[in-house]
């Protein structure tokens, strides 16, 4: 009840302060002024922590309406949907108003515009050749923020439970263990807060896609789409992953210096990941199986038969890479 009262006071204050310098004539003649204020709104997103998921894109101004468009920092619809749900859940767990109300009233205050003439819109994809999967719209109707949300995915409205986020900087090094199983390395890590398995695996899929497609988009493949508790993917023909310190031979160095820089005899790598989500009483654990192989030679991409296992000769390098992989996953989930 007190929270509702405080929120009402906040809304009245924002409307009152914005109305003191509020534009009363046609809005479109003030477009340059609105555009100059957009970076200030984006600065607020960054300073408030919302900028990890959202950033400003552009504005559209008509005579009686100002539209501010935001976009997600994620490149695919699934990750954007998960990120939005997670951001909303985290924000509203600590605030006495909704995320949409915060976005809308901060925009009104920054732009100094009548709330009834403003709206905020968020799309997961602004490609005019595609139909957006996720849309969230905010406008002021009957003295309150009305939210419109549409999505093309049944799993976009994930029910996320965050039972323990008091200390988001909790490390994972003490709980990290690596075991050998044949030619595989198994990494186990416990994460001390609760998220649903589908949410976690989608974050991992987004992380892997971003990381490895940037290096070589043609040789990254999701072998199994995330189900309730399992994700499998592989990437091949890469260099400087496990063998991060590998350098070209002196023969290649001389060739590249004299001719066309086409010689590269650093080892190629083939990495296969299998990640299983394991629920725990106080959070969850990730069990990651990594099969790492390599091939040598300065020619074109080698055949699969040319690859050989890294274990046991390069055990320390594989363990270090798996540890780094888990650390980056943790940072991605906890961002």
C-alpha positions as CSV (number, residue, x, y, z in Angstrom):
1,X,0.0,0.0,0.0
2,X,2.8,2.3,0.9
3,X,4.6,1.4,-2.3
4,X,1.5,2.4,-4.3
5,X,1.4,5.7,-2.5
6,X,5.0,6.4,-3.2
7,X,4.6,5.5,-6.8
8,X,1.6,7.9,-7.1
9,X,3.7,10.7,-5.6
10,X,6.6,9.9,-8.0
11,X,4.3,9.9,-11.0
12,X,2.7,13.2,-9.9
13,X,6.2,14.7,-9.3
14,X,7.5,13.7,-12.7
15,X,4.4,15.0,-14.5
16,X,4.5,18.2,-12.6
17,X,8.2,18.9,-13.2
18,X,8.0,18.0,-16.8
19,X,5.0,20.2,-17.3
20,X,6.9,23.3,-16.1
21,X,8.8,23.3,-19.4
22,X,6.4,21.2,-21.3
23,X,6.0,21.8,-25.0
24,X,2.4,23.0,-25.8
25,X,2.6,23.6,-29.5
26,X,3.1,21.2,-32.3
27,X,5.7,18.6,-31.4
28,X,7.3,18.0,-34.8
29,X,8.9,21.5,-34.9
30,X,10.9,20.5,-31.8
31,X,12.4,17.3,-33.3
32,X,16.0,18.5,-33.1
33,X,15.5,19.3,-29.4
34,X,14.1,15.8,-28.8
35,X,17.0,14.2,-30.7
36,X,19.5,16.2,-28.6
37,X,17.9,14.8,-25.4
38,X,18.0,11.1,-26.5
39,X,21.7,10.6,-25.4
40,X,20.7,11.8,-22.0
41,X,18.0,9.1,-21.8
42,X,20.6,6.5,-22.9
43,X,23.0,7.7,-20.2
44,X,20.3,7.0,-17.7
45,X,19.8,3.5,-19.1
46,X,23.5,2.8,-18.7
47,X,23.9,4.3,-15.2
48,X,20.8,2.5,-13.9
49,X,22.0,-0.9,-15.1
50,X,19.2,-1.3,-17.7
51,X,21.7,-0.6,-20.4
52,X,23.0,-4.1,-20.2
53,X,19.8,-5.2,-22.0
54,X,18.4,-2.0,-23.6
55,X,19.7,1.0,-25.5
56,X,18.1,3.9,-27.4
57,X,17.7,3.6,-31.1
58,X,15.8,6.6,-32.5
59,X,12.7,8.8,-32.2
60,X,9.7,9.6,-34.4
61,X,7.9,12.9,-34.0
62,X,4.5,13.8,-35.3
63,X,2.5,17.0,-34.6
64,X,0.8,15.4,-31.5
65,X,2.9,12.4,-30.7
66,X,6.5,11.6,-29.7
67,X,7.7,7.9,-30.0
68,X,11.0,6.8,-28.5
69,X,12.3,3.5,-29.8
70,X,14.6,1.2,-27.7
71,X,16.4,-1.9,-28.9
72,X,17.9,-4.9,-27.2
73,X,21.6,-5.5,-26.9
74,X,21.0,-9.1,-28.0
75,X,21.1,-10.2,-31.6
76,X,18.4,-12.9,-31.6
77,X,14.8,-13.1,-30.5
78,X,15.2,-15.9,-27.9
79,X,18.0,-14.1,-26.1
80,X,16.1,-10.8,-26.2
81,X,13.0,-12.5,-24.7
82,X,14.9,-14.2,-21.9
83,X,16.9,-11.0,-21.2
84,X,13.7,-8.9,-21.0
85,X,12.0,-11.3,-18.6
86,X,15.1,-11.5,-16.4
87,X,15.6,-7.7,-16.4
88,X,12.0,-7.1,-15.5
89,X,12.1,-9.7,-12.7
90,X,15.3,-8.4,-11.2
91,X,14.3,-4.7,-11.4
92,X,10.8,-5.2,-9.9
93,X,12.2,-7.4,-7.1
94,X,13.9,-4.2,-5.7
95,X,11.5,-1.4,-6.9
96,X,8.0,-0.4,-5.9
97,X,7.0,0.2,-9.5
98,X,7.2,-1.7,-12.8
99,X,10.1,-1.6,-15.2
100,X,7.8,-0.2,-17.9
101,X,6.7,2.7,-15.6
102,X,10.4,3.5,-15.0
103,X,11.2,3.5,-18.7
104,X,8.2,5.6,-19.6
105,X,8.3,8.3,-16.9
106,X,12.1,8.8,-17.2
107,X,11.5,9.4,-21.0
108,X,8.7,11.9,-20.3
109,X,10.9,13.7,-17.7
110,X,13.9,13.8,-20.0
111,X,12.0,14.9,-23.1
112,X,9.8,17.3,-21.1
113,X,6.7,16.2,-23.0
114,X,3.1,15.7,-22.1
115,X,2.7,12.0,-21.0
116,X,-0.5,11.8,-23.1
117,X,1.5,12.6,-26.2
118,X,4.4,10.2,-25.6
119,X,5.1,6.5,-26.0
120,X,8.0,4.1,-25.7
121,X,8.3,1.1,-28.1
122,X,10.8,-1.8,-28.0
123,X,11.2,-4.4,-30.8
124,X,13.5,-7.3,-30.9
125,X,14.2,-6.8,-34.6
126,X,14.0,-3.6,-36.6
127,X,14.6,-5.2,-40.0
128,X,11.8,-4.1,-42.2
129,X,12.0,-7.4,-44.1
130,X,11.2,-9.4,-41.0
131,X,8.2,-9.6,-38.6
132,X,9.3,-8.8,-35.0
133,X,8.9,-11.6,-32.6
134,X,8.8,-9.5,-29.4
135,X,7.2,-6.1,-28.9
136,X,6.7,-4.1,-25.8
137,X,4.9,-0.8,-25.9
138,X,4.1,1.8,-23.2
139,X,1.7,4.8,-23.3
140,X,-0.2,6.9,-20.8
141,X,-3.9,6.2,-20.7
142,X,-6.4,7.1,-18.0
143,X,-3.7,8.4,-15.7
144,X,-1.6,5.2,-15.8
145,X,1.0,3.5,-18.0
146,X,-0.6,0.9,-20.2
147,X,1.6,-1.8,-21.5
148,X,1.1,-3.8,-24.7
149,X,3.2,-6.9,-25.2
150,X,3.2,-9.4,-28.1
151,X,5.4,-12.3,-28.7
152,X,5.6,-15.1,-31.2
153,X,7.1,-17.6,-28.8
154,X,5.3,-19.6,-26.1
155,X,8.5,-19.7,-24.0
156,X,9.0,-15.9,-24.1
157,X,7.1,-15.4,-20.9
158,X,9.4,-17.5,-18.8
159,X,8.7,-17.7,-15.1
160,X,12.0,-16.8,-13.6
161,X,12.7,-17.3,-10.0
162,X,15.5,-15.3,-8.4
163,X,15.7,-16.6,-4.8
164,X,19.2,-15.3,-4.0
165,X,20.7,-12.3,-5.7
166,X,21.9,-10.4,-2.7
167,X,25.5,-11.0,-3.7
168,X,25.7,-11.0,-7.5
169,X,29.6,-11.1,-7.4
170,X,29.8,-14.6,-5.9
171,X,32.6,-16.4,-7.5
172,X,32.7,-19.9,-8.8
173,X,36.3,-20.9,-8.4
174,X,35.9,-22.8,-5.1
175,X,33.1,-24.9,-6.5
176,X,34.8,-25.6,-9.9
177,X,36.0,-29.2,-10.4
178,X,37.4,-31.0,-13.5
179,X,37.4,-34.7,-14.1
180,X,38.7,-36.9,-16.9
181,X,36.5,-39.5,-18.6
182,X,38.1,-41.2,-21.5
183,X,39.1,-38.6,-24.0
184,X,36.7,-36.0,-22.4
185,X,37.1,-33.4,-19.8
186,X,34.2,-32.9,-17.4
187,X,33.7,-29.6,-15.7
188,X,31.3,-29.2,-12.8
189,X,30.3,-25.8,-11.4
190,X,27.7,-24.8,-8.8
191,X,26.0,-21.4,-9.2
192,X,24.4,-20.2,-5.9
193,X,21.1,-18.6,-7.2
194,X,18.1,-20.1,-9.0
195,X,17.2,-19.7,-12.6
196,X,15.1,-22.1,-14.7
197,X,17.0,-24.5,-16.9
198,X,15.6,-23.2,-20.2
199,X,16.7,-19.6,-19.3
200,X,20.2,-20.7,-18.4
201,X,20.7,-22.8,-21.6
202,X,19.4,-20.0,-23.8
203,X,22.0,-17.6,-22.3
204,X,24.7,-20.2,-22.9
205,X,23.5,-20.7,-26.5
206,X,23.6,-16.9,-27.1
207,X,27.1,-16.7,-25.6
208,X,28.5,-19.5,-27.7
209,X,26.9,-18.2,-30.9
210,X,28.3,-14.7,-30.3
211,X,31.7,-16.0,-29.4
212,X,32.3,-18.6,-32.0
213,X,30.4,-17.2,-35.0
214,X,32.4,-14.1,-34.7
215,X,35.5,-16.2,-35.3
216,X,34.2,-18.6,-38.0
217,X,30.4,-18.5,-38.7
218,X,30.6,-21.4,-41.2
219,X,32.0,-23.9,-38.7
220,X,29.8,-23.4,-35.6
221,X,26.9,-25.7,-35.2
222,X,24.3,-26.3,-32.6
223,X,23.9,-30.1,-32.5
224,X,20.8,-30.1,-30.2
225,X,18.5,-27.2,-29.4
226,X,18.2,-26.5,-25.7
227,X,15.6,-28.7,-24.1
228,X,14.7,-28.9,-20.5
229,X,18.2,-29.6,-19.3
230,X,20.7,-30.2,-22.1
231,X,22.5,-28.3,-24.8
232,X,25.1,-29.6,-27.3
233,X,27.2,-27.7,-29.8
234,X,30.6,-27.9,-31.6
235,X,33.0,-25.6,-33.4
236,X,35.9,-26.8,-35.6
237,X,38.9,-25.5,-37.6
238,X,39.6,-22.7,-35.1
239,X,42.9,-21.5,-34.0
240,X,44.2,-20.0,-30.7
241,X,41.4,-21.3,-28.5
242,X,42.9,-24.0,-26.3
243,X,46.3,-23.3,-27.8
244,X,46.0,-19.6,-27.1
245,X,49.8,-19.0,-27.2
246,X,50.4,-20.8,-30.5
247,X,52.5,-18.9,-33.0
248,X,53.3,-19.6,-36.6
249,X,56.6,-21.3,-37.5
250,X,59.6,-19.4,-38.7
251,X,59.0,-20.8,-42.2
252,X,55.5,-19.2,-42.3
253,X,56.9,-16.1,-40.8
254,X,59.5,-15.7,-43.7
255,X,56.9,-16.7,-46.3
256,X,54.4,-14.1,-45.1
257,X,57.1,-11.4,-44.9
258,X,58.2,-12.1,-48.5
259,X,55.0,-13.0,-50.2
260,X,51.2,-12.9,-49.6
261,X,50.7,-13.6,-45.9
262,X,48.9,-16.9,-46.7
263,X,50.9,-19.2,-44.5
264,X,49.5,-20.2,-41.2
265,X,50.6,-23.5,-39.6
266,X,49.2,-23.0,-36.1
267,X,47.1,-26.0,-35.0
268,X,43.5,-26.2,-35.9
269,X,41.1,-27.1,-33.1
270,X,37.8,-29.0,-32.9
271,X,35.8,-28.5,-29.7
272,X,32.6,-30.4,-28.8
273,X,30.6,-29.2,-25.9
274,X,27.8,-31.1,-24.0
275,X,26.2,-29.0,-21.2
276,X,23.7,-30.4,-18.7
277,X,21.7,-28.4,-16.2
278,X,21.4,-29.9,-12.8
279,X,19.0,-28.4,-10.2
280,X,20.2,-28.0,-6.7
281,X,18.6,-27.0,-3.4
282,X,20.5,-23.7,-3.4
283,X,20.8,-22.9,-7.1
284,X,21.9,-25.1,-9.9
285,X,25.0,-26.8,-11.3
286,X,26.4,-27.0,-14.9
287,X,28.0,-30.2,-16.0
288,X,30.1,-29.5,-19.1
289,X,31.7,-32.2,-21.2
290,X,34.5,-31.0,-23.6
291,X,36.1,-33.2,-26.2
292,X,39.0,-31.3,-27.7
293,X,40.9,-32.4,-30.8
294,X,43.6,-30.7,-33.0
295,X,45.2,-31.0,-36.4
296,X,48.4,-29.6,-37.7
297,X,49.6,-28.4,-41.1
298,X,49.6,-25.2,-43.1
299,X,47.1,-26.3,-45.7
300,X,43.4,-25.8,-46.1
301,X,40.9,-26.9,-43.4
302,X,41.7,-30.5,-42.5
303,X,39.4,-33.5,-42.9
304,X,37.8,-34.8,-39.7
305,X,40.0,-37.9,-39.9
306,X,43.1,-35.7,-39.5
307,X,42.1,-34.5,-36.0
308,X,43.6,-36.2,-32.9
309,X,42.7,-36.0,-29.3
310,X,44.5,-33.4,-27.1
311,X,44.3,-35.6,-24.1
312,X,46.6,-36.5,-22.3
313,X,49.4,-34.4,-23.7
314,X,47.7,-31.1,-23.5
315,X,45.6,-31.7,-20.4
316,X,46.6,-28.5,-18.6
317,X,45.7,-26.3,-21.6
318,X,42.2,-28.0,-22.0
319,X,41.5,-27.7,-18.2
320,X,42.5,-24.0,-18.4
321,X,40.2,-23.4,-21.4
322,X,37.3,-25.2,-19.7
323,X,37.7,-23.2,-16.6
324,X,37.7,-20.0,-18.6
325,X,34.6,-21.1,-20.5
326,X,32.7,-21.7,-17.3
327,X,33.8,-18.3,-15.9
328,X,32.6,-16.5,-19.1
329,X,29.3,-18.4,-18.9
330,X,28.8,-17.4,-15.3
331,X,29.5,-13.7,-16.2
332,X,27.0,-14.0,-19.0
333,X,24.2,-15.4,-16.8
334,X,24.9,-13.0,-14.0
335,X,25.3,-9.8,-16.2
